Each structure stands twice: as C-alpha cells, then as structure tokens.
Amino acid sequence: MGQSFYHFFGIGWQGFFDIALNSYILFRLYVLFRGTNVLRVLFAMGVLWVLRQVAVSMGLVVTSWAMQGVIAGAALVIIIVFRNEISSVLQTRDLKSFFWGIPRYQRKTPVGIIVESVYELARKKIGALIVLPLNRELESVVQKGIVWQGKLSKEMLVSIFWEDNPVHDGAAVIQGDRITDVGVILPLSKRTDLPSYFGTRHRAAIGLTEQTDALVIVVSEERGKITLVKDNRVYDINDSTVLEKLLFKHAGDDTSAKGVKKHTRELAAAAAICLICVTGLWLSFSRGMETLATHDIPVEFIKSDQNMEIFSSTASNVKLLLSGSRPLIRSLQPDRITVKLNLTNTVPGINKLAVSRNDVALPPGIVVKDIEPSLIEVLVDVPVKRELSVQPSWTGRLSPDLIMTRAITSPAKISVIGPHQVLKNMETLFTEPLFLDGITASGSMTAQIALHPTTIRLEDQKKGRVQVEYTIQKRETMSP
C-alpha cells in the first residue's frame, strides 16, 4: 500500500499520516487562537519563513540570516507578550474543546434590546457588567456564577443588575438571544495605566478582554457612563448609534443558513490552508537537502517452480546508491531495504537477470540512483542424484625405479546431487591432487573429493573423504 501511494503521489502512507496529523494540529491552533493577536503574529512569522526560503534559494545570505533572527525573536515575543492569551488556552478544562471541539458561530444577538437596556441602566445609574463571548470559550478564565438560560429582554436585563438582586455585582453573559449565566466573576486587570475613576467593573472588563476575544459593556454606577471594551481597547460610548454599530460589527452575525454556511466556509478554508502549508513544509524537508548513501544489500531470489533450485549466481549482494533528504538517509536502516529477483521466466541452465529499480523496495522519499552489478547470472535447474565413480588425481613423479601397479578408492562410488544439465554428462569424480613425490612403497592415504563444478554437492556431507590404497613395485630391468 505504501509503495502504491509513493508511485502515484510521491508520498507514502507514512507521509500522508504525518501531513494529516500536523495539519490537524495546525488547524486546532487556529481554532483555539482564532480572533487573538497570537494568531496574527504566527501568520506574520509564516510569511517571514516563506520569504526566508525564497532568500535562501536566491543565495541572499545576509537577508536570510536576518529573517531567521527576526523569526526567532518573534517566537520569544509571542511567549512573553502574549503569555496571558496562551495561558488561557492551555488552561482549558474541557478536553473536547481543546482537542476536537469546533467553536459555535455567534448567533444573532438582539442588539436593540441590549442598547435600550444599557441606556436604561445608565439613566438610572445602575452599575452593570455585560459579557458577549465571541469565538473563544470563557470557562478557563471566569469563575462560574449561576446558570440562568433566560430569554433576553430589557426588563430581565435591568432586573439582574437591580441593587436588591443578589447577583447584581457579577457579570451577565449573553449568547445569542439568551442570558446564559449571571453573577459571573471576571479576572481583574493588573494594568497600572488605567484612569483613577475606573472601578472594579472596568478592571474586570479589561482583564477579561486581555485573555479572550469577548466584548464587554460596562455601566458606571457613580457616573452613569457607558464603556465598551474589546481586545483590551476601551471605547467611551456617548451615542447609542455608536454602541449599536459596535455591537452589530462584533456580535450581530446571522443564525440563518447563510450565517451557518459562512462559518463553515471559514473553517473549511482554514483547514485547507493548514493542509497546503503542512504539505509544502513536508515536501520541503523530505525532498530538500538531498544527500547520497551506499548500502550493500543481499539479493532474495523468488522461485515460482518449487522443483527448480538455484545452484549458483554471479552475485549474492548488490550495491545500491541511494538518494534522499538528509534526515531520511540518516534514519534508514539496511533491514528496511530489500532486493527481490523473480525467477518466474527462467529456464534450466544459466539465466541472465537484470536488476532494476522496480526490484528494490525502499521507504518513501528515497530513490535509487545506481545499482551494481546491474546484471546477475543465475544457474537454475531441477536437482538430480547420481552415483559417480571416484578416481584419485595423481600429480608429480615416482622414482624412476618404481612403478604403481594398482590404485583403488574406498568407497569406489559417491552419491552427489546437482543440476540435471551438469550431471547427465558426468561419470567420474576425482580427488584433490595426490603427490607421488616421496612415495617409495605400497600403502594408503586419505584423500578429499574435489567437487568440480561447484554446482554439485555430496548427498552425505560426511562422506567427503575416501581411502586410496596403492601398490608400488620395483620396475623390472632388462638384462643385457
């Protein structure tokens, strides 16, 4: 399966899994940091990385070095400057929202009711703190109050912050057309540059917007002034039209099919961009920085006819010159490489087999540059058994006055196994050379059988030696 993927797409199943996993991680980061400054800085870092790769490809050494320093500095800035936003994500208590939950799109909020209620509270100088969550969840940042889940109306919203109401000091959370929670405790900002007339409600509103993308409306109890806080920015509201415009801009998305489709398209586009970016990175790392390596790999012969046997080959190993990225080449182990030659179309006798790249199985991302040897001769045949006579192989010369009258081997015949094409014309086996020099009398000696050609073998390997008995006589001299 992995090889099929590699041949068609240039990526094995490991590559597909690697790309899918990292694309999902990148998409989750987008979902979690959506609407925050962290995401904007990460996007800018991505653009700088692309520009750096372009500078490297163009040979702009100083430019690429400078961009690399900027990217490293930006990573440090993210950790230090945006630590609160990062902390709010990492401290999420809901595993579902952290690993696979998709944020709800902002439902249509009755902006008119909120504006009327806020101005009614301001006119009566009733302090109020109203929170409208957008894309980010609030669970990890706020302390839960009382679950309300009431239909939003002017009367209900005003009554929540009435002085005699036990929950009037906390915040009211509005999602869509419902008041979901009341009496919620928000984190206080630690900023020291805030105006002296900002009370606890204002600090709570700013503290929440420092860690989330929520929109918070504050009504001052002492001054009857309205303040809107978004993305750690404070807007003093002096006109109901301005408040209505800001609310429509951030919290007035539609719940109709059009609104759902828009939200779905946004997430689908983000997922596609993450997939494209990770695929580009994968191809850059896996195919960039090409390096070469040589491996000596044993050849595995695959027989289709079990009656046939391989008796000899001109090479049992091949030397492969491989190419790939440096990390892949360094991690490559010889046991992950196989060379298989198919003997399906061979005939009895010597066959010449070409070793091609298709015969080599490699991990994805690595290719074969050269094979040595590229041609192997293989002797295949049906094995047969025959009994062959054994003859001693004498070398050298006896003394001139001596003559050998008899030489016999015991056993006289030996069973051997070998290819049919070879054994059908053989009748005799010889021993290793036996030296006549120094022999002066009859006797015996042990001799090793010489297996020539090497494609034959003894049926019983223990019977590889024979006893040679010989008779020596004085040579008769002629009388004058």
C-alpha positions in Angstrom: 0.0 0.0 0.0 2.8 2.4 1.0 4.6 1.7 -2.3 1.4 2.3 -4.3 1.0 5.7 -2.7 4.6 6.5 -3.4 4.5 5.5 -7.0 1.3 7.5 -7.7 1.8 10.6 -5.5 5.4 10.6 -4.4 4.3 10.2 -0.8 4.0 7.0 1.2 1.3 6.3 3.8 3.7 7.5 6.5 3.9 10.8 4.7 0.1 11.0 4.4 -0.3 10.3 8.1 2.5 12.8 9.0 0.9 15.5 6.9 -2.7 14.8 8.2 -1.6 14.8 11.9 0.4 18.1 11.7 -2.3 19.7 9.5 -4.9 18.8 12.2 -2.6 20.2 15.0 -2.2 23.5 13.0 -5.9 23.7 12.5 -6.5 23.2 16.2 -4.1 26.0 16.9 -6.1 28.2 14.5 -9.4 27.2 16.2 -8.0 27.9 19.7 -6.3 31.2 19.0 -8.8 32.4 16.4 -9.5 36.1 16.9 -6.4 36.7 19.0 -3.2 38.6 18.4 -1.2 35.4 18.8 -2.7 34.1 15.5 -1.8 37.3 13.7 1.8 37.1 14.9 2.0 33.4 13.9 0.7 34.3 10.4 3.4 37.0 10.1 6.0 34.5 11.2 4.8 32.2 8.5 5.1 34.9 5.8 8.7 35.7 7.1 9.6 32.0 6.9 8.4 31.8 3.2 10.4 35.0 2.4 13.4 33.4 4.1 13.2 30.3 2.0 13.0 32.5 -1.1 16.1 34.4 0.0 17.9 31.1 0.6 17.0 29.8 -2.9 18.3 33.1 -4.4 21.5 33.0 -2.4 20.8 36.1 -0.3 22.9 35.1 2.7 22.6 38.2 4.8 18.8 38.6 4.1 18.1 35.0 5.0 20.2 35.3 8.2 18.4 38.5 9.2 15.0 37.0 8.6 16.0 33.9 10.7 16.9 36.2 13.6 13.6 38.1 13.2 11.6 34.8 13.3 13.5 33.6 16.4 12.8 37.0 18.1 9.1 36.8 17.1 8.8 33.4 18.8 10.2 34.9 22.0 7.8 37.9 21.7 4.8 35.5 21.4 5.8 33.7 24.6 6.4 36.9 26.7 3.9 39.4 25.3 1.0 37.1 24.8 1.6 34.8 27.7 -1.9 35.5 29.1 -3.7 34.5 25.9 -1.5 31.4 25.6 -2.2 30.5 29.3 -5.9 30.9 28.8 -5.8 28.3 26.1 -3.5 25.8 27.8 -5.6 26.0 31.0 -8.8 25.0 29.2 -10.6 22.5 31.4 -12.7 21.0 28.6 -10.7 18.4 26.7 -13.3 18.3 24.0 -13.0 21.9 23.2 -9.2 21.7 23.3 -8.6 18.6 21.1 -11.6 18.3 18.7 -14.4 20.8 19.6 -15.4 23.3 16.9 -16.4 26.7 18.2 -20.0 27.8 17.7 -20.7 30.6 15.3 -22.0 33.7 17.1 -25.8 33.6 17.0 -27.8 36.6 16.2 -28.0 38.9 19.2 -30.9 41.3 19.7 -28.7 44.3 19.6 -31.6 46.8 20.0 -32.7 45.2 23.3 -29.1 45.4 24.7 -28.8 49.1 23.7 -32.1 50.0 25.2 -31.3 48.1 28.4 -27.8 49.6 28.7 -29.1 53.2 28.4 -31.9 52.5 30.8 -29.3 51.3 33.3 -27.1 54.3 32.7 -30.0 56.7 33.1 -30.8 55.2 36.5 -27.1 54.9 37.4 -27.3 51.2 38.0 -23.9 49.6 37.7 -23.8 46.7 35.1 -21.3 44.3 33.5 -22.4 42.6 30.4 -20.3 40.0 28.5 -20.8 38.8 24.9 -18.5 35.8 24.2 -17.4 35.6 20.5 -15.2 32.7 19.3 -13.3 31.8 22.4 -14.8 29.9 25.4 -14.8 31.6 28.8 -14.7 28.5 31.1 -10.9 28.6 31.7 -10.9 32.4 32.5 -14.0 33.2 34.5 -15.4 31.8 37.7 -18.8 30.4 37.1 -21.8 32.2 38.5 -25.4 31.0 38.3 -26.8 29.3 35.2 -29.7 31.4 34.0 -30.7 30.5 30.5 -33.4 33.1 30.3 -34.8 34.8 27.2 -33.1 38.2 26.7 -35.4 41.1 27.4 -35.0 44.7 28.6 -36.9 44.0 31.8 -34.9 40.9 32.7 -31.5 42.5 31.9 -32.3 45.6 34.0 -33.7 43.5 36.9 -30.5 41.4 37.0 -28.4 44.5 38.0 -31.0 46.0 40.3 -29.4 46.7 43.7 -31.5 44.3 45.7 -30.7 41.4 43.3 -28.2 39.0 45.0 -26.3 38.6 41.7 -26.1 42.3 40.7 -22.4 42.6 41.4 -21.4 39.9 39.0 -21.4 39.9 35.2 -24.2 38.7 32.9 -23.2 36.5 29.9 -25.3 36.9 26.8 -25.1 34.4 23.9 -27.4 35.0 21.1 -30.8 35.9 22.4 -30.4 34.3 25.8 -28.8 35.3 29.1 -26.9 32.1 29.9 -25.2 33.0 33.2 -25.4 35.7 35.9 -23.2 36.6 38.9 -20.1 35.6 36.9 -16.7 36.7 38.4 -14.2 38.1 35.9 -10.4 38.3 36.2 -9.2 41.7 37.2 -6.6 43.6 35.0 -3.2 44.3 36.6 -2.6 47.4 34.4 -1.3 50.4 36.2 -2.1 53.0 33.5 -5.9 52.9 33.9 -7.8 56.1 34.8 -8.4 56.6 38.5 -12.2 56.7 38.1 -12.2 53.1 36.7 -13.7 50.9 39.3 -13.7 47.1 39.8 -16.2 46.6 36.9 -13.9 48.4 34.4 -10.9 46.4 35.6 -12.8 43.2 35.3 -13.9 44.1 31.8 -10.3 44.9 30.7 -9.0 41.8 32.5 -11.4 39.5 30.5 -10.6 41.1 27.2 -6.8 40.6 27.9 -7.4 36.9 27.9 -10.3 36.3 25.5 -11.9 37.9 22.4 -15.2 38.7 24.3 -17.0 42.0 24.1 -17.8 43.6 27.4 -20.1 46.5 28.2 -19.7 48.4 31.5 -22.2 50.8 33.0 -20.7 53.0 35.7 -22.7 53.2 38.9 -21.3 56.5 40.1 -21.2 58.4 36.8 -23.8 56.6 34.7 -21.4 56.4 31.8 -21.2 53.6 29.3 -17.9 51.9 28.3 -17.3 49.2 25.8 -14.2 47.0 26.0 -12.9 44.8 23.1 -9.4 43.4 22.5 -8.1 45.3 25.5 -9.2 48.6 24.0 -11.6 50.9 25.8 -14.4 52.8 24.0 -16.3 55.6 25.8 -19.8 55.5 24.4 -21.6 58.8 24.2 -24.1 57.9 21.5 -26.5 54.9 21.2 -25.8 54.8 17.5 -22.1 54.1 18.2 -22.8 51.4 20.6 -25.3 49.8 18.2 -22.8 49.9 15.4 -20.0 48.2 17.5 -22.4 45.5 18.7 -23.6 44.8 15.2 -20.0 44.6 14.0 -18.9 42.1 16.6 -22.0 40.2 17.7 -24.6 40.6 15.1 -23.9 37.6 12.8 -26.9 35.8 11.4 -28.2 32.4 12.5 -29.8 31.7 9.2 -28.5 29.2 6.7 -26.4 31.9 5.2 -24.6 32.6 8.5 -24.0 28.8 9.1 -22.6 28.5 5.6 -20.3 31.4 6.1 -19.0 30.0 9.4 -18.5 26.6 7.8 -16.7 28.1 4.8 -14.3 29.9 7.1 -13.3 26.8 9.0 -13.1 24.8 5.7 -10.8 27.4 4.2 -8.6 27.4 7.3 -8.4 23.6 7.2 -7.4 23.7 3.5 -4.7 26.4 4.2 -3.3 24.3 7.0 -3.2 21.2 4.8 -1.4 23.2 2.0 1.1 24.7 4.4 2.0 21.4 6.1 2.2 19.6 2.7 4.6 22.3 1.5 6.7 22.0 4.6 6.8 18.2 4.4 7.9 18.3 0.7 10.5 20.9 1.6 12.0 18.9 4.4 11.7 15.4 2.8 13.0 16.4 -0.7 15.3 19.2 0.2 18.9 18.9 1.2 19.4 15.8 -0.9 22.3 13.5 0.1 23.7 10.2 -1.1 24.4 6.9 0.6 25.6 3.5 -0.4 24.3 0.2 1.0 25.3 -3.4 0.3 22.0 -5.4 0.2 21.6 -9.2 -0.2 19.6 -10.4 -3.1 16.5 -12.5 -2.5 15.5 -14.9 -5.3 11.8 -15.7 -5.6 11.1 -19.1 -7.2 7.8 -19.9 -8.8 8.6 -23.6 -9.6 9.5 -25.3 -6.3 11.1 -28.2 -8.3 13.7 -25.9 -9.6 16.8 -25.0 -7.5 19.3 -22.2 -7.6 22.8 -23.8 -7.9 24.9 -20.7 -8.4 24.8 -16.9 -9.1 27.5 -14.5 -10.0 26.5 -12.1 -7.1 24.6 -12.7 -3.9 24.7 -8.9 -2.9 24.2 -5.7 -4.9 25.5 -2.3 -4.0 22.8 0.4 -4.1 23.5 4.2 -4.4 20.5 5.9 -2.7 19.4 9.5 -2.7 17.1 11.3 -0.4 16.8 14.0 2.3 19.5 14.0 5.0 17.1 13.1 7.8 15.6 10.2 5.9 19.0 8.9 4.7 20.4 9.1 8.3 17.5 7.2 9.7 17.5 4.5 7.0 18.4 1.0 8.3 19.6 -1.7 5.9 16.9 -4.1 7.1 14.3 -1.8 5.6 15.7 -2.3 2.1 15.0 -5.4 0.1 16.1 -6.6 -3.4 14.0 -9.3 -4.9 14.5 -11.0 -8.2 11.7 -13.1 -9.7 12.7 -16.4 -11.3 9.3 -17.0 -12.9 10.5 -16.7 -16.5 13.8 -18.6 -16.1 14.7 -21.9 -17.9 17.0 -24.7 -16.8 20.6 -23.6 -17.2 22.3 -20.2 -16.9 19.9 -17.2 -17.0 20.9 -13.5 -17.1 18.7 -11.4 -14.9 18.7 -7.6 -14.9 18.4 -5.8 -11.6 16.1 -2.8 -12.0 14.8 -0.1 -9.6 11.4 -1.9 -9.6 13.2 -4.9 -7.9 14.3 -2.6 -5.0 11.8 -1.9 -2.1 12.6 1.3 -0.2 10.9 3.6 2.3 9.0 6.5 0.8 11.1 9.6 -0.1 14.2 7.6 -1.0 15.2 6.8 -4.6 17.7 4.5 -6.3 20.4 6.3 -8.3 22.6 3.3 -9.3 22.8 -0.5 -8.9 25.9 -2.5 -9.1 26.0 -5.1 -10.6 23.0 -4.4 -12.8 23.1 -7.9 -14.3 23.3 -11.3 -12.4 23.8 -14.7 -14.0 21.9 -17.4 -12.2 22.1 -21.2 -12.7 18.8 -22.9 -12.1 17.8 -26.5 -12.8 16.0 -29.5 -11.5 18.2 -31.2 -8.9 19.0 -34.9 -9.6 21.0 -37.5 -7.8 23.7 -39.8 -9.4 26.4 -42.2 -8.2 29.7 -41.3 -9.8 33.0 -43.3 -9.7 35.8 -41.8 -7.7 39.3 -41.7 -9.2 42.4 -40.5 -7.5 44.1 -37.5 -9.1 47.9 -38.2 -9.1 50.4 -35.5 -9.6 54.2 -35.5 -9.6 56.5 -38.5 -10.4 57.7 -41.6 -8.7 61.3 -42.6 -8.5 62.5 -43.9 -11.9 62.9 -47.4 -10.5 59.4 -47.6 -9.1 56.0 -48.2 -10.7 52.5 -48.1 -9.4 50.6 -51.3 -10.4 47.3 -50.7 -8.6 45.3 -47.9 -7.0 41.7 -48.3 -5.8 39.4 -46.0 -3.7 37.1 -46.9 -1.0 34.3 -46.3 -1.5 34.5 -46.6 -5.2 31.4 -44.6 -5.9 29.9 -41.5 -4.2 26.3 -40.1 -4.5 26.1 -36.5 -5.5 23.3 -34.0 -6.2 23.4 -31.4 -8.8 21.7 -29.8 -11.8 20.4 -32.2 -14.4 22.2 -30.3 -17.2 25.5 -30.9 -15.5 25.2 -34.4 -14.1 23.8 -36.0 -17.2 27.2 -36.0 -18.9 29.4 -36.8 -15.8 30.7 -40.2 -15.0 33.6 -39.7 -12.7 34.7 -37.6 -9.7 38.3 -37.0 -8.8 40.1 -36.4 -5.5 42.1 -33.4 -4.6 45.7 -33.8 -6.1 47.7 -36.6 -4.5 51.5 -36.2 -4.7 53.6 -39.1 -6.0 56.9 -37.5 -4.9 58.2 -39.2 -1.8 56.2 -42.5 -2.2 58.6 -45.4 -2.1 56.4 -48.4 -1.1 52.8 -49.6 -1.2 50.4 -48.1 1.3 47.2 -46.0 1.7 46.2 -42.4 2.2 43.1 -40.3 2.8 42.0 -38.0 0.1 39.4 -35.2 -0.1 36.9 -35.4 -3.0 37.1 -32.4 -5.3 33.7 -31.2 -6.4 34.0 -29.7 -9.8 32.0 -27.9 -11.0 30.9 -26.3 -7.7 27.3 -26.6 -8.6 27.3 -30.2 -7.4 27.3 -31.3 -3.8 27.6 -34.5 -1.9 24.4 -36.2 -0.8 26.1 -37.0 2.5 28.5 -34.3 3.5 30.2 -36.6 6.0 31.4 -38.8 3.1 33.6 -36.2 1.6 36.8 -38.3 2.0 37.9 -41.6 0.5 40.7 -44.1 1.3 43.1 -44.7 -1.5 45.1 -47.9 -1.5 48.0 -48.2 -3.9 50.6 -50.8 -4.7 54.2 -49.9 -5.6 56.7 -52.4 -7.2 60.2 -52.2 -8.4 60.5 -51.6 -12.1 61.9 -54.7 -13.9 65.2 -54.1 -15.6 66.2 -55.6 -18.9 69.2 -58.0 -18.8 71.9 -57.1 -21.4 
